[in-house]
Amino acid sequence: MGRPGTGLPFSVVNPPVPDGHWFVPTRDGTRIYVESFGDPAAPPLVLCDGMGCNGSFFAYLVPYFSRFMRVIRWNYRAHGQSEIPDDPSRMTVEDSIQDLFEVCDALDIQKAVFLGYSMGVEIVLDAAHRAPQRMIAQILMNGSPGRLPDTFHGNTMARSFLPFFYAAVTRYTGPVARLWHAVIPTHLAYLVSSINEFDGRLVRWPDMRPYLAHLAAMDLQAGVNMLANAAEHDTRPFLGQIRVPSLVVGAYRDTFAPYFLSEEMYEALADSELLGIRGATHSAPLEQPDLVNLGIEEYLVRRGFLAARP
C-alpha cells in the first residue's frame, strides 16, 4: 500500500456521477482509483489522462460518450485518489502502462477503444505496441510520441530547464512546494496561461480551475519523478510496427504538443487518420468539445467499431 494522493475527486465542474468505482491493487501494492460510467454491457472506452490531470480535460467527453459506451476513467499514481507508491522509483511511464493493463484485467475488459490525452498518448501507443489484441482502436489526442521536452513550444528550452527544476524540487522541497501550492491554483495563473497556452475566450475559469487545483495539490516530488521519466520515454522506434486502427487528434495552436507531432504520428502509423482542430490549443477538448466528440464518434462509427445511433 502506498500513501494517499491528492484525494481530489473527479475534478470538473458538476462532475458526472460514476456508476461504479474501485481501488485496484497493483503488483507493488499501490492502489489505483478507477471509475466507470455508462452501461457495463456497452463497448468500453478507456481514458488515459495527461500528467498532472485529474479528469478536467474529459469534462465534456465523459458525459457525451457514457450515453452509448462504457467509459472507464482512472487516476495515475499520485494523481487524484490513487496512491503514491512507497518506492519513489515507481513513478514511471512503464508503471503507468502496467497499471493500465491491471485496471483492465480487474474490470474484465478484454478489448476496448483506448483514448490518450497529452502524456496519455505515449501510454496508449506503448500499450498498443505491447498488446494490440487488447485494442479495438486508439484515439491519440493532443499528444506526442515521446520526449516531449524536446519539442515543447517547438524548441528544446524545456529540455534545458528540466534538470534545474528537478534539482530545485529535490533539494528545496519545502520552499518550492509552498510556492507551487500558493501560485498554481490562482486566477492569476489562469490569466497568464490563457495568453499563450490555451484560449481564454473558449476555456472559462471554472473549467480550468479544477485542473489547476489538482496540479497544485499533487505531491511535487512524485510529480517531478514522473516528469523526468516521461521526458526520456519515446515510442518513435516502433511506431511503424503498430497496426491498431488509430485516430490522431491534433490542434493547430497547441504549444505543449505542437501540431507537427500529430502529423508525425499520422504518417508513421500503419492504419491512421488525422483530425486537425483549427483554432484550438492543448485544451481542445475543453475549447471545442462538440467538434472533438463528434469527430471521434464519426470515426468509430464509420470504421465499424461502434454502432450508429439514430
C-alpha positions, -999 to +999 in steps of 0.1 A: +000+000+000+012+035-008+005+069+006-027+089-002-026+110-034-043+144-037-076+128-026-094+151-050-125+135-068-132+138-105-120+174-109-145+191-131-174+215-126-206+195-119-189+161-124-210+132-137-218+105-111-200+072-118-220+040-120-192+022-101-158+030-086-130+008-072-095+008-059-074-017-079-043-031-061-013-033-084+018-055-083+037-033-059+007-027-036-001+008-049-038+012-052-052+028-084-086+046-083-110+037-112-144+050-121-169+036-146-197+055-164-225+041-186-239+006-194-214-022-184-226-041-215-217-012-239-185-011-258-157+001-234-138+033-238-107+036-216-093+070-209-057+078-202-052+113-189-024+138-191+003+143-165-009+163-135-045+159-148-075+145-129-102+144-154-108+181-161-100+178-198-125+150-202-153+172-187-174+171-218-162+138-233-173+116-204-210+126-203-212+125-241-198+090-246-212+074-215-246+076-231-237+048-255-203+034-243-189+022-210-164+049-201-135+040-178-115+067-161-086+060-138-060+081-119-023+077-124-002+071-094-001+102-071-030+116-091-065+121-078-075+094-054-048+069-065-020+063-040+016+075-041+040+045-043+062+039-013+091+035-037+098+068-055+113+050-084+079+035-093+066+068-107+073+059-143+056+056-177+064+019-175+044+016-142+015+035-158+013+011-187+013-019-164-013-001-142-035+003-173-033-034-181-041-043-144-071-019-143-085-036-175-079-070-160-096-061-128-127-048-147-126-078-170-121-056-201-107-079-228-108-054-256-116-017-258-111+016-275-083+034-257-081+072-257-049+090-246-047+127-240-014+146-237+010+122-219-017+095-222-008+094-259+026+078-251+010+053-227-017+042-252+009+040-281+032+018-259+003-003-248-008-008-285+027-020-293+028-045-264-007-058-265-025-049-298-050-077-290-065-056-262-073-027-286-103-021-309-088+013-318-067+040-303-076+078-301-044+099-298-054+134-287-031+164-282+000+144-275+035+134-285+051+101-294+077+108-267+104+130-253+081+160-251+107+184-237+125+182-270+095+198-288+076+217-261+068+251-277+086+240-308+121+242-292+144+224-267+143+251-240+122+228-217+148+201-221+175+225-208+153+237-179+142+203-167+173+194-147+172+227-128+136+222-120+142+186-108+172+198-087+152+226-071+123+203-061+147+176-048+169+199-028+144+226-017+112+206-015+096+227+013+100+262-002+094+251-038+063+232-027+049+262-007+054+285-037+039+259-061+008+254-039+004+292-035+007+303-071-006+275-093-043+273-083-049+311-086-069+332-111-036+349-120-021+316-132-052+311-153-049+346-169-012+342-176-017+307-191-045+320-213-022+343-231+000+316-247-011+282-235-048+279-241-076+302-255-091+321-226-120+331-249-131+295-250-120+280-217-137+296-188-120+300-154-145+274-138-134+249-164-097+254-158-098+259-120-102+222-111-071+213-132-050+240-115-063+230-081-054+193-087-019+202-101-012+224-070-023+196-046-001+169-061+030+156-043+056+176-061+084+150-057+062+123-071+052+145-100+087+156-109+098+119-108+072+110-134+080+141-155+117+132-156+109+096-166+084+107-193+109+131-207+130+101-218+102+078-229+099+075-267+076+054-289+091+065-322+113+034-327+083+012-330+055+035-343+057+018-377+051-016-362+018-006-346-012-020-366-040-009-343-065+014-361-057+050-350-073+084-350-048+112-343-064+144-330-042+174-331-048+212-325-032+238-348-023+261-320-011+235-295+022+247-279+025+218-254+024+192-282+028+211-315+006+200-344+036+186-364+038+158-338+003+148-347+013+147-384+044+127-375+023+100-357-003+100-385+024+094-411+042+067-391+012+046-380+001+020-405-036+024-401-043+060-391-065+091-398-058+127-388-083+151-373-069+186-372-088+212-350-083+247-363-081+275-338-076+251-309-048+247-284-037+219-260-071+224-243-090+214-275-114+190-257-125+220-235-124+246-262-142+228-290-159+198-273-186+193-299-161+190-327-138+167-308-166+144-296-184+142-329-152+137-348-143+107-325-178+092-327-179+096-365-146+078-368-156+049-346-190+045-364-175+048-399-149+022-391-175-002-377-162-001-341-194+015-328-230+011-339-246+041-355-271+059-332-305+072-345 
